[in-house]
């Protein structure tokens, strides 16, 4: 079998889907290299953690899940991207309270987004204000899941 010479007027073969695909991995690899953001260190129960330069998606997804769950495994999964696999158990063994835990989460989330933006004292104040508002029945506002719930309204044509 002999190969046929290519017709110079014939269209070139279409690139494969893989060749056409935008390369997310390469783009974000270059973007990460360009924007070296400062990272906030945080010392908790005798161990120093370096917070990432942005919130990992897994932390955000698990934080949503934890709001509807009472599973300790869900809390562990939420903490893992920021503090590692054993953080919850290490903190509990060190005697961390529920209040301290919530303050650490508030502090970490704020300082991942913008290092140095929230002090531990300010995080404690925010926590205590939210707790007081909830105790008075004035919760700080619906959480993200509650805000997403839509009320069923009939569609209107606009005419009356």
C-alpha positions as CSV (number, residue, x, y, z in Angstrom):
1,X,0.0,0.0,0.0
2,X,1.5,3.3,-1.0
3,X,0.7,6.6,0.7
4,X,-1.3,9.1,-1.3
5,X,0.3,12.6,-1.5
6,X,-1.6,15.2,0.4
7,X,-3.7,17.5,-1.7
8,X,-2.5,21.0,-0.9
9,X,-6.1,22.3,-1.3
10,X,-7.5,19.9,1.1
11,X,-8.3,21.1,4.6
12,X,-5.9,20.1,7.3
13,X,-7.3,17.5,9.7
14,X,-9.3,18.9,12.6
15,X,-7.4,19.0,15.9
16,X,-8.5,16.5,18.5
17,X,-10.6,17.6,21.4
18,X,-7.5,17.3,23.6
19,X,-5.6,19.7,21.3
20,X,-8.5,22.2,21.3
21,X,-9.0,22.1,25.1
22,X,-8.0,25.2,27.1
23,X,-5.3,24.1,29.5
24,X,-6.5,25.0,33.0
25,X,-3.6,23.3,34.7
26,X,-1.0,25.3,32.8
27,X,-2.8,28.6,33.2
28,X,-3.2,28.2,37.0
29,X,0.3,26.9,37.3
30,X,1.6,30.1,35.8
31,X,-0.8,32.2,37.7
32,X,0.3,30.7,41.0
33,X,3.9,31.4,40.1
34,X,3.1,35.0,39.3
35,X,1.2,35.9,42.5
36,X,3.1,34.9,45.5
37,X,0.8,36.1,48.2
38,X,2.0,36.2,51.8
39,X,0.9,33.2,53.9
40,X,-0.2,33.6,57.5
41,X,1.4,31.4,60.2
42,X,-0.9,30.3,63.0
43,X,0.2,28.5,66.2
44,X,-2.5,26.3,67.7
45,X,-2.0,23.9,70.7
46,X,1.8,24.1,70.4
47,X,2.0,23.5,66.6
48,X,2.6,26.1,63.9
49,X,0.6,25.9,60.7
50,X,1.1,27.9,57.6
51,X,-2.3,28.9,56.1
52,X,-2.6,28.5,52.4
53,X,-2.8,31.5,50.1
54,X,-6.5,30.8,49.3
55,X,-9.2,28.7,50.7
56,X,-9.1,25.2,49.3
57,X,-12.3,24.1,47.6
58,X,-12.5,21.1,49.8
59,X,-12.6,23.3,52.9
60,X,-15.4,25.4,51.5
61,X,-17.5,22.3,50.5
62,X,-17.0,20.6,53.8
63,X,-17.8,23.7,55.7
64,X,-21.2,23.7,54.0
65,X,-21.7,20.0,54.7
66,X,-20.7,20.4,58.4
67,X,-23.6,22.9,58.9
68,X,-26.1,20.0,58.3
69,X,-24.1,17.3,59.9
70,X,-23.1,16.3,63.4
71,X,-20.4,13.8,62.2
72,X,-17.0,14.3,63.7
73,X,-15.6,12.8,60.4
74,X,-17.1,15.7,58.5
75,X,-15.4,18.2,60.8
76,X,-12.1,16.3,60.3
77,X,-12.6,16.4,56.6
78,X,-13.2,20.1,56.7
79,X,-10.0,20.8,58.7
80,X,-7.8,18.5,56.7
81,X,-7.0,21.0,53.8
82,X,-6.0,23.8,56.2
83,X,-4.5,22.0,59.2
84,X,-3.9,18.3,58.2
85,X,-5.4,15.0,59.0
86,X,-4.9,14.9,62.8
87,X,-5.6,18.5,63.8
88,X,-9.1,18.0,65.3
89,X,-7.9,15.1,67.5
90,X,-4.7,16.9,68.5
91,X,-6.7,20.0,69.5
92,X,-9.3,18.1,71.4
93,X,-6.6,16.1,73.2
94,X,-4.9,19.5,74.2
95,X,-8.2,20.6,75.8
96,X,-9.5,23.0,73.1
97,X,-13.0,24.2,73.8
98,X,-15.9,24.7,71.3
99,X,-15.5,28.5,71.6
100,X,-11.7,28.3,70.9
101,X,-12.3,26.0,68.0
102,X,-14.8,28.4,66.4
103,X,-12.5,31.4,67.0
104,X,-9.6,29.5,65.3
105,X,-11.8,28.8,62.3
106,X,-13.0,32.4,62.0
107,X,-9.4,33.7,62.3
108,X,-8.0,31.2,59.8
109,X,-10.7,31.8,57.1
110,X,-10.2,35.6,57.3
111,X,-6.5,35.4,57.2
112,X,-6.3,32.9,54.3
113,X,-8.3,35.4,52.3
114,X,-6.2,38.4,53.4
115,X,-3.3,37.7,55.7
116,X,-3.2,40.0,58.7
117,X,-6.8,41.1,58.3
118,X,-8.2,39.7,61.5
119,X,-6.5,39.5,64.9
120,X,-7.2,36.7,67.3
121,X,-8.8,39.2,69.7
122,X,-11.1,40.5,66.9
123,X,-12.1,37.0,66.0
124,X,-13.0,36.3,69.6
125,X,-15.0,39.5,69.8
126,X,-16.9,38.6,66.6
127,X,-17.6,35.1,67.9
128,X,-18.9,36.4,71.2
129,X,-21.1,39.0,69.5
130,X,-22.6,36.3,67.2
131,X,-23.2,34.0,70.2
132,X,-24.9,36.9,72.1
133,X,-27.1,37.7,69.1
134,X,-28.1,34.0,68.8
135,X,-28.8,33.8,72.5
136,X,-31.1,36.9,72.2
137,X,-32.9,35.3,69.2
138,X,-31.3,37.7,66.8
139,X,-29.1,35.4,64.8
140,X,-26.5,37.1,62.7
141,X,-28.4,36.2,59.5
142,X,-29.2,33.0,57.6
143,X,-26.3,30.8,56.8
144,X,-25.4,30.2,53.1
145,X,-27.7,27.1,52.9
146,X,-30.7,29.0,54.3
147,X,-30.1,31.9,51.9
148,X,-30.1,29.5,48.9
149,X,-33.6,28.2,49.7
150,X,-36.0,29.8,47.3
151,X,-39.6,30.6,48.0
152,X,-42.0,29.3,45.4
153,X,-43.8,32.2,43.8
154,X,-46.0,32.0,40.8
155,X,-44.6,33.5,37.7
156,X,-46.2,36.8,36.7
157,X,-46.7,38.1,33.2
158,X,-46.4,41.6,34.5
159,X,-50.0,42.4,33.4
160,X,-52.6,43.1,36.0
